[in-house]
Amino acid sequence: VEKVEEQLAGLRVARRCEPAEGPAYLLDIHTSAGAQAGSGRLAAVSCSDGSLRVLDRETLRPLREYRGQRGAPSGVRFARSADGLLFSACSRGSLTCWDARCATQRPVQLFTGYPSNVFISFDVGCSDLVLCAGTEKADKDAFLVFWDARGVTDCAGAAKEPLGVYSESHNDDITKICFHPVEPNLVVSGSTDGLVNVFDINKDNEDDALVSTCNSDSSVSSLGWSGEDYKQVYCVTHDEGFCWWDLAQLDTEEPITLLRVLDARESVCAEDHGLHYLVGGLYHEKARKLFLIGGTSTGDVHLISCGTDGLSLAGTLCGGHSATVRSFCWSPTDESLLTGGEDAQLLLWKPGAVETSLTKKASLKISSSVQERVRVHNTSLKSRKK
């Protein structure tokens, strides 16, 4: 573990993609798996100006840019088994599938929701069979909406309607969705209601599908899977809290909570730099270790080690960004890290890398509406369904 922490702390800027025309926050990053032999890996970035950019993963050379999506972007994901198929979501009730290998600006598939749906989160199942999106609260309901993701290239341009919805498990905006990395039937969702719900979507109805409910006591901003066989779930909250649960303990008398930190900014000693925010989690499979990514408003990136005894600073990446980092994507293949921020820059970090150009863009901060959704909950309810 110490060696892994040293390697992470030794990451240096290898490539820098300069901002496109017009400053925009880089909100979400994802990379293709390069599933087919000889295929180059791609990176996709969703931006606050509504654009979706595709780049070469290694050189960060821009390849494609998609515009014209309706509403604010809410994520980007590559399919795992079909190289180049790229899914994106926007707030105005639809998900779109693009073929990033083609120069055409037309999507190959549109997944439509219901009239009241405003999508703010989504994910693709690990087998590429199912899509799921989370909505803002409408009237008294917040929905998890599901689609069949198969056959997207067979019916180009045709719109697909939902398979169905879950409507009873969250009562506020569903801010994050994450499918299990290897079990295609498991998905976890988080909400501003503070709840983190795990579902088995193979079950016949929503009540039976709800495997467990954990309460973060705050608005969930990010979540994911960790641990051996990915039997653990963690979440980061909008007020910089952290919760970590072990689902393997659901059928035992042992507590499922591994760690609960009310404010990581107070518990992590980040030397002179401080810790201003958390972005999300990174599970290092080789080390079997969970890390958090956080940072400062001036662009430093903190790597934080998670243990059942608390959080500790593993290292700080300096000299890359000049403003808050909003997104990242870890590559276990070459142990590199992509980061995007409010300075509109996309950076590729590699162990011991030396950047050829050391020019650094000034901060290009623009106004943000993210905090409008932040509502901290102080309820003490902690429940789970066995």
C-alpha positions in Angstrom: 0.0 0.0 0.0 2.8 2.4 0.8 4.3 1.8 -2.6 1.0 2.5 -4.3 0.7 5.8 -2.3 4.2 6.8 -3.4 3.3 6.0 -7.0 0.1 8.1 -6.8 2.0 11.0 -5.2 4.6 10.7 -8.0 2.1 11.4 -10.7 3.2 14.3 -12.9 1.6 16.2 -15.8 2.3 14.3 -19.1 -0.1 16.0 -21.4 -2.3 19.1 -21.3 -5.2 19.8 -23.6 -5.6 23.5 -24.0 -9.1 25.0 -23.5 -11.3 25.2 -26.5 -12.8 28.5 -27.7 -15.0 29.9 -24.9 -14.2 28.9 -21.3 -16.2 26.0 -19.9 -16.1 23.8 -16.8 -15.1 20.2 -17.5 -17.9 18.4 -15.6 -17.4 14.7 -16.3 -14.7 12.5 -17.8 -14.8 8.9 -19.1 -12.4 6.8 -21.2 -13.1 3.9 -23.6 -11.9 0.4 -22.7 -10.2 -0.2 -26.0 -11.9 -3.5 -26.1 -11.0 -4.5 -29.7 -7.4 -5.3 -30.7 -5.6 -2.4 -32.3 -8.3 0.2 -31.3 -7.1 3.4 -29.8 -8.4 4.5 -26.5 -10.6 7.6 -26.4 -11.5 10.1 -23.7 -14.8 12.0 -23.6 -15.5 15.2 -21.6 -18.9 16.9 -20.9 -18.7 20.6 -20.5 -20.7 23.3 -18.9 -21.4 25.0 -22.2 -23.4 21.9 -23.3 -20.7 20.5 -25.6 -19.4 17.0 -25.6 -15.7 16.6 -26.6 -13.9 13.4 -27.7 -10.1 13.2 -27.6 -7.3 10.7 -28.1 -6.7 9.3 -24.7 -2.9 9.4 -24.9 -2.2 12.6 -26.8 -5.3 14.5 -25.7 -5.7 15.6 -29.4 -9.3 16.7 -30.1 -11.1 14.4 -32.4 -14.8 15.2 -32.2 -17.2 17.7 -30.7 -20.9 17.3 -30.3 -23.3 20.2 -29.7 -27.0 20.8 -29.8 -27.9 18.7 -26.8 -31.0 20.1 -25.1 -30.4 21.3 -21.5 -27.5 21.0 -19.1 -25.2 18.0 -19.5 -25.3 15.4 -16.7 -22.6 12.9 -17.5 -20.8 10.9 -20.2 -20.0 7.2 -20.4 -18.4 4.9 -23.0 -19.9 1.4 -23.6 -17.5 -1.3 -22.4 -17.8 -3.9 -25.2 -18.5 -1.7 -28.2 -15.5 0.6 -28.9 -16.5 4.2 -29.7 -20.2 4.0 -28.5 -20.6 7.0 -26.2 -23.6 7.8 -24.0 -24.5 11.2 -22.7 -27.4 12.7 -20.8 -28.9 16.1 -20.6 -31.4 17.7 -18.3 -34.3 17.9 -20.7 -35.5 14.3 -20.5 -33.3 12.3 -22.8 -30.1 10.2 -23.2 -28.1 10.1 -26.4 -25.8 7.5 -27.9 -23.1 8.7 -30.3 -20.6 6.7 -32.4 -17.3 8.5 -31.7 -15.6 6.7 -34.5 -17.7 8.4 -37.1 -17.4 12.1 -38.2 -21.2 12.5 -38.3 -22.8 14.8 -35.8 -26.0 12.7 -35.7 -26.6 10.4 -32.7 -27.2 6.7 -33.4 -29.8 6.4 -30.7 -32.0 8.6 -28.5 -33.4 7.4 -25.2 -36.5 9.4 -24.3 -37.9 9.8 -20.8 -41.3 10.9 -19.5 -42.5 14.5 -19.9 -41.7 15.6 -16.4 -38.2 14.0 -16.3 -35.2 16.3 -15.8 -32.1 14.0 -15.8 -29.2 15.0 -13.6 -27.4 11.6 -13.3 -27.0 8.4 -15.3 -24.8 5.3 -15.8 -24.5 2.3 -18.2 -24.5 -1.3 -16.8 -21.2 -3.2 -17.0 -22.6 -5.5 -19.7 -23.9 -2.6 -21.8 -27.5 -4.0 -21.5 -29.2 -1.4 -19.4 -29.2 2.3 -19.0 -30.4 4.1 -15.9 -30.9 7.8 -15.3 -31.9 9.7 -12.2 -34.2 12.7 -12.2 -34.8 15.9 -10.3 -37.7 15.8 -7.9 -41.0 16.6 -9.7 -44.0 17.3 -7.5 -43.4 14.7 -4.8 -41.5 12.1 -6.9 -37.9 11.4 -8.0 -37.4 8.6 -10.5 -34.9 6.1 -11.6 -35.6 5.5 -15.3 -34.4 2.4 -17.1 -33.9 1.6 -20.8 -32.8 -1.4 -22.8 -29.4 -0.4 -24.3 -29.0 -3.2 -26.8 -29.1 -2.8 -30.5 -28.3 0.9 -30.6 -26.7 0.7 -34.1 -29.5 -1.5 -35.5 -32.1 1.2 -35.4 -30.2 4.4 -36.0 -32.1 7.6 -35.1 -35.1 5.8 -33.6 -36.1 6.9 -30.1 -36.3 4.3 -27.4 -38.9 4.6 -24.6 -38.2 3.5 -21.0 -38.5 -0.1 -19.8 -39.9 1.2 -16.5 -39.1 3.3 -13.4 -38.4 3.1 -9.7 -40.3 5.9 -8.0 -40.6 5.1 -4.3 -37.1 4.8 -2.9 -35.9 8.4 -3.1 -37.9 11.6 -2.2 -35.5 14.2 -3.6 -33.1 14.8 -6.6 -31.2 11.6 -7.6 -27.7 13.1 -7.9 -25.6 10.0 -8.7 -26.0 6.5 -10.2 -23.3 3.8 -10.4 -23.7 0.3 -11.7 -21.6 -2.5 -10.1 -18.3 -3.1 -12.0 -18.9 -6.8 -12.5 -22.5 -7.7 -11.5 -24.8 -6.2 -14.2 -27.9 -6.5 -12.1 -26.7 -4.3 -9.2 -26.9 -0.5 -9.2 -26.5 2.1 -6.4 -28.1 5.5 -6.3 -27.6 8.6 -4.2 -29.8 11.6 -3.6 -30.1 14.9 -1.9 -32.4 13.1 0.5 -29.2 11.6 2.0 -30.1 8.0 1.1 -27.8 5.6 -0.7 -29.8 2.7 -2.2 -28.6 -0.5 -3.7 -30.9 -2.3 -6.1 -31.0 -5.8 -7.7 -32.8 -4.9 -10.9 -33.4 -8.6 -11.8 -36.2 -8.6 -9.2 -39.8 -8.2 -10.3 -40.7 -5.0 -8.5 -39.0 -2.0 -6.8 -39.7 -3.2 -3.2 -38.1 -6.6 -3.8 -35.2 -5.0 -5.8 -34.2 -2.7 -2.9 -31.2 -4.7 -1.4 -30.1 -2.1 1.2 -30.6 1.5 2.2 -27.9 3.5 3.9 -28.2 7.1 5.2 -25.4 9.6 4.7 -27.3 12.2 6.7 -26.5 14.7 3.9 -26.9 15.4 0.2 -24.9 12.9 -1.9 -22.6 14.3 -4.5 -20.6 11.2 -5.5 -20.6 7.4 -4.9 -19.1 4.2 -6.0 -18.1 0.6 -5.3 -15.0 -0.7 -3.6 -13.4 -3.6 -1.7 -12.8 -7.3 -2.6 -15.4 -8.4 -5.1 -16.8 -4.8 -4.9 -19.0 -5.6 -1.9 -18.5 -2.1 -0.4 -20.3 1.1 -1.2 -19.0 4.6 -0.4 -20.3 8.2 -0.9 -19.1 11.7 -0.8 -21.6 14.5 0.3 -22.0 18.1 -0.9 -20.8 19.3 2.5 -17.5 17.3 2.1 -18.5 14.4 4.3 -17.7 10.7 3.6 -19.5 7.5 4.3 -18.3 3.9 3.7 -20.4 0.7 4.1 -19.7 -3.0 3.8 -22.7 -4.8 2.2 -21.1 -8.2 3.0 -22.3 -7.6 6.6 -25.9 -7.2 5.7 -26.8 -10.8 6.8 -24.6 -10.7 9.9 -24.8 -9.0 13.3 -21.8 -6.9 12.5 -22.4 -3.1 11.7 -22.2 -2.3 8.0 -20.6 1.1 8.5 -16.9 1.1 8.0 -16.3 4.8 8.4 -18.2 8.0 8.7 -16.5 11.4 8.4 -18.7 14.5 8.9 -16.2 16.9 7.3 -13.1 15.6 5.5 -11.7 19.2 5.5 -11.3 19.0 9.2 -10.0 15.4 9.5 -7.4 15.5 6.7 -4.2 17.4 7.4 -3.1 18.8 4.0 0.0 20.7 5.2 0.0 24.3 4.0 -2.4 23.7 1.1 -5.5 22.8 3.0 -8.4 20.7 1.7 -11.3 22.7 0.3 -13.5 20.0 -1.3 -13.9 16.4 -2.3 -14.5 15.2 -5.9 -15.0 11.5 -5.6 -13.5 8.0 -5.0 -10.9 5.9 -6.7 -10.6 2.2 -5.9 -7.1 0.8 -6.6 -7.7 -2.8 -7.5 -4.0 -3.9 -7.2 -3.6 -2.4 -3.8 -7.2 -3.2 -2.7 -7.3 0.3 -1.4 -9.9 3.1 -1.6 -8.7 6.6 -2.2 -10.5 9.9 -2.4 -9.7 12.8 -4.8 -10.0 16.3 -3.4 -8.2 19.6 -3.7 -8.0 23.3 -3.3 -9.6 26.2 -5.1 -6.2 27.1 -6.6 -5.9 23.8 -8.4 -3.9 21.5 -6.2 -5.1 17.9 -6.3 -5.1 15.9 -3.0 -5.0 12.0 -3.0 -6.5 10.8 0.3 -6.2 7.3 1.7 -9.2 5.7 3.3 -9.0 3.3 6.2 -11.4 2.1 8.8 -9.5 4.3 11.3 -9.9 7.4 9.2 -8.7 9.5 6.3 -5.1 10.5 5.7 -3.3 12.5 3.0 -1.3 10.2 0.6 0.0 13.0 -1.7 -0.6 16.2 -3.5 -0.4 16.9 -7.2 0.7 20.5 -7.8 1.5 22.6 -10.8 -1.3 21.4 -13.0 -4.6 23.2 -12.6 -5.2 26.8 -11.7 -8.7 26.4 -10.3 -11.0 23.9 -8.7 -10.9 20.4 -10.2 -14.4 19.1 -10.9 -13.8 15.7 -12.5 -11.3 12.9 -12.9 -10.9 9.4 -14.5 -8.5 6.8 -13.3 -6.9 4.3 -15.7 -5.7 1.1 -13.9 -4.1 -0.1 -17.2 -1.2 2.4 -17.1 -2.0 3.9 -13.7 -2.6 7.3 -15.0 -5.1 10.0 -14.1 -7.2 12.4 -16.2 -8.4 15.6 -14.4 -10.6 18.4 -15.6 -11.5 21.6 -13.8 -12.9 25.1 -13.7 -9.8 26.4 -15.6 -11.2 24.6 -18.6 -8.1 22.4 -18.8 -7.9 18.6 -19.3 -4.7 17.1 -17.8 -3.1 13.7 -18.2 -1.0 12.6 -15.2 1.5 9.7 -15.4 4.0 8.3 -12.9 7.2 10.4 -13.1 6.2 12.2 -16.3 7.8 15.3 -17.6 5.6 17.8 -19.5 7.1 19.2 -22.7 5.3 22.5 -22.4 5.2 24.1 -18.9 2.9 27.0 -19.9 0.0 27.3 -17.6 -3.3 28.9 -18.3 -4.7 31.4 -15.9 -7.9 30.6 -14.1 -11.0 30.8 -16.3 -13.6 30.6 -13.6 -17.2 31.0 -14.7 -20.4 31.1 -12.6 -21.7 27.8 -11.3 -25.2 26.6 -10.4 -24.1 23.4 -8.7 -24.6 24.7 -5.2 -28.3 25.5 -6.0 -29.0 21.8 -5.5 -27.1 21.4 -2.2 -29.3 20.8 0.7 -27.8 19.4 3.9 -29.9 17.0 5.9 -29.4 16.5 9.6 -31.7 13.6 10.2 -30.4 10.8 12.3 -32.3 7.9 10.6 -30.0 5.1 9.6 -31.7 2.0 8.2 -31.1 -0.9 6.0 -33.2 -3.6 4.5 -31.9 -7.2 4.7 
